[in-house]
């Protein structure tokens, strides 16, 4: 398995990106990586980590795309950037199965759509991040920001590609799919949701279980939630933010009284386990589903662990079988 990693995207690049790559190589003996970025800097990071293996190829890419760059300008003017070099190699070199980047989201979406292309029949690619649930399982949210305005047909496609992703990347054979809505009743929602509901219900390729209210995202009752990118982005960030603030408040309360501190000492491991469960860094990035090749977009603030998990995601879902299943499902929708 050969993957490519953009080493100069993200707030903690290149150190987190390079270290995450080394950690991934330690977990997969059959994995090789191409690292794009300033060659001198990448080599210095590898030397700092003491890595001298032969499963890393470095491609010199001195330019960096930032969040301030307009996506179309970045693609046109920054061809020597780590992201665009990675996208170009992903497109032209057949042996590279996928890529990972923690760089600017808009530029990555634009470059992937224009240079890599979509699976036949897919209207637009969509992001699908993974969150933990209270049952110790996971739930995917598709879409979380790639497409603010969608159609009912696009929501159906997101359900199909999201279901295939959960099957091939996480072993969920028949993931439970829900439609994000303001109520669980079938007649609830705006015109978009009302139009999408029967399409999802009548699709034999997915296991649609009805509407889901946002408060139930982490309940463990659903495996995949489909929504427009605006709603999905707000849902994910509100959930992450609430969890982080609750942990801060809990810590503040523990240190407010001596008896609380004493009780916390006895429950130290429990608090650590809970914090690890709610830490988004442990769940990798958002896969850009619907593209011809695997692309994983990590959080901009990803640390080395998060980058490693992103590479692991790309490793698990690269191989072609997932996209073939998606094509078959889309073809079946077109048949009378």
N, C-alpha and C positions, 0 to 999 in steps of 0.2 A: 504494500500500500504506500503510495507516494502522495503527500499533501504539501501545500504551500502556505506559509504564514507571513502575513504583512507585519514586519517587526517595528514599524514606525508609526503605527496608528494607536491612539489611546493616551490617556493621561500619564501612565506609568511606563511608557515605552522609552527605550527598547528593552530595559532590564527585565520587566515582567514578561514581555513577549518571548525573549530568548530563554529565560529560565523556564517558562511554561513549556516551551518546545522541548527542552532537555528532559523535563519531568515526563512528558508524554513518550519520548523515546525510551525512557527507562521502563515504561509499562508495556510497550509493544515491540517485540523483537523484529517483527516483519514490517515496521514502519520506517520510512525515510522522509525527510523534510527538506523543503527548499525555503530558505529564509531570505526575504527581500528587505533591503535597507542599506544604509551606508556600510560598506564592507568592513572598513577599519573599525567602526564602532561595534558591529556585530561580533567581529573576531575578539575584540577586547572583552566583551560580555562573556563569550564562551570561555576565554582564558580565565576570567574571574571565577567562573563556575567550575573550572577544572575539567571541562569537557574536551576530549581530543578524539572522539569517535569519528567514524567515516560515513555515518548515515545522515550527514547534514551537508547541503550544498548552499552556498551563499551567492546571491545575485545582487550585484551592486545597483542600488537605487537611491541616489543622494537626496532627492526631493521629498517633501512631506506635504500631504494634503491635510488641511486643518478644517475645523468646523466653520470657519469664516469664508472658505472658498465656495464659490457657486459651483454646484455639481457639473454643469455643462462646461464651465471654464476649466475646472480641475481635470476633466477627461481630455480636453483639447490641448491645454497648455502645460500640464504636469505629467507628461508621458514618462518621465524618469522618476516618478514618485514610487514609493514602495507598494502602494495600493494598485496603481495602474499597471505596474510591471507584473504584479501577481496576477491580476485579471487577464492580462495579455498572455501570460504563460499558461494559465488555466484554460484559455480558449484554444491555443495552438498546440499544446503538448498533450497528446492523448493519454499518456501514462500518469498524468497528474489528475487525481480523482476529485480533489476538492481544495478549498482554501478557508483560512480563518483570518479575520481582521477585527481589530477593536477601534478602527478609525471612523471617520465621518460617515454617518449613516446615509445621508442624501447622496453623497458621491458614490458610495458602494452600491446603492440601489440602482442609480443611473448607469454606472459602469457595467454592472452585472446584467441589467436588462438589455443594454445596447450591444455589449460585446459577447456575452455568454449565450443569451437567448433563452426563451421560455420553452417548457415542454409543450409539444403540440396540443393546442386546444386551451391552454391556460391563458386567461385574460391578462392577469397581472400576478407577479410573485407576491408572497405575503410572509411576514415575519411570524415565527411561532416560538416565543420564549416558554420556558418550563418553570413552574413554581411548585413548592412543596405543599402538601395538604396535611390536615390534622390527623389523618390516619397513617401517616408515614409514607404515603404514595406521592405521585406527582400529577399535575394538571397542566395542559398546554393551552395557550391563548393565541388564536389565529383569526385576525391579524392584530399586531400590536403597534402599528405605525407606518407600514409601507403604503397603505391606501386609505386615505381619509374618507374619500367618497367611493362607495361601492354599490353594486346592484345585487339583487337577490341571487342571480346566477353566480356572481362572484363569491357570495357567502357559501353557496353549495360547493363550488370548487375548493374553497378553503377547508370545508369539512372533509372533502375527499383527500386532499393532499396532507392535511393535518392527521387524519386517521392513518394514512400510509406511513407517515413519519413516526408516529407513536408505535406502530407495529414493528418497523424495521430498526429503529434506534433504541426502543425501550421494551420490546417484546410483548406489547399489548395487542393480542390477536383480534379483539373485537371492542375497541375503545368506545366508551359512552360519550356521545356527542350532544352538546347542548347549545342552544342559541341564546346569547345574552339579551335579556329583555327586562322590562320594568315589572313583570309579573310572570308567574308560571303558566297561567291560563293561555290556551292556544290563540285566543282572540286578542290578546294584549299587544301593545306596541304601536309603532308608527306604520306607515304604508310599506316601508322596506321590510320590517320584521314580519308583517302580515303576509307579504308576498313570499318571503323566504321560507316561512314555516312549512307550508305544504310541499315545497320542493325538497326540503330536508326529510320530511316525513315519508315521502314516497320514493326516496332514493335507496335502492337495494344495496348499494355499495358501502353504506355507512350504518352505524347503529345509533340512530337519532332517538334521544330520550326526552325531548321537549325543551321548553324554555328554562332559563336559569336566571335568578336574580343575583346581582353582584355580591350580595352578602354571603352567598353560598359557594363562592369560588374555591375556598380552601376546605370545604366540607368533606371532600373525598368521595362525593357522590357522582362526580363527573371526571372524565379523562381529557376531554377537549371542549373548549368553548370557542364558538365562532362569533365574530363581530366585525364591525368596520374598524379601521385602523385608529380612528380618533377615540372611540369608546374603549377599545382594547388597550391603548396606551394609557389612558386615564385610569382604567381598571388596574393595570399592573402597577403603575407608579403609586396609586393611592393605597394599594395593598402593601407594597413594600414600605412605603412611608409610615403607614400605621403600625406595622410590625416594628420598625426601627424606633419609633417614638415610644411605643409601649415598653420596649426593652430599656430605653433610657429612663423612663419613669420608674420602672421596676428597680433599676439600679439606684436611682435617687432615693427611693423609699427604703431600700435595704440599708443604705448608709445613714439614714436619718435617726435611727435608734439602735442602741447597743444590743437589745434583745433580738432585733431583726438581723443584725450582723451575725450573731451567734447561730441563729437558725439558718442563715445563708451558708455558713461554713459546712453545716451538715448536709446541705443540698447543693453543694458546689458543682458536682458532676452533672446533676440534673439541669442546672442553669446553663452549663457549658453545652450540653447536648441540645438543649432547646435553641440556644444562640446559633449553633452550627446548623441546625435544621432550617432556621429562618434566614440564614446568610445566603444572599443571591449569588455570591461568588462561587458557591459550591455546586451551582446548577448550570454553569456554562452560559452560552449565549442564545441569541435568537437565530434559528435557522431560516434562511431566505428560501422558502419552499416555492416550487414551481419553476425553478431554473433547470437547465439541462445538466448542470454540474452542481455539486454540493458547495454551498457557501454558508459559513457560520459567522454571524456578527456578534462579537463579544461586547459587553458593556464597556463604555469609555473608561471607566475607572477600574477595569479588571486587573487583579493581581496575578501572580504567577500561577496560582492554583486555578483561577478562573480560566486563564488561557489554556492550561492543560486540559481542563474539562471540555473547553470548546474544541480542541483538537481531537479529544476522545469522541465527541459527538460526530465530527466529520468522519472519523475512522469507522464508526459503527454504521453510518448510513451510506457510505460510498460503495458502489458496486454495481449499480444499474438495475437491480431487481425492483427497488422501490419505484423508480420512474416508470418502469414497464407496467407495474400494477396501476399507477396513476393514469397512464395512457389508456389502458384497458377500461378503467372505470369511466373515463371521459367519453370514450367511444361508445360505451353502452348507453350513455345519456342521449346520444344523437340518434340511436336506433328507434324506429317507431314502436 
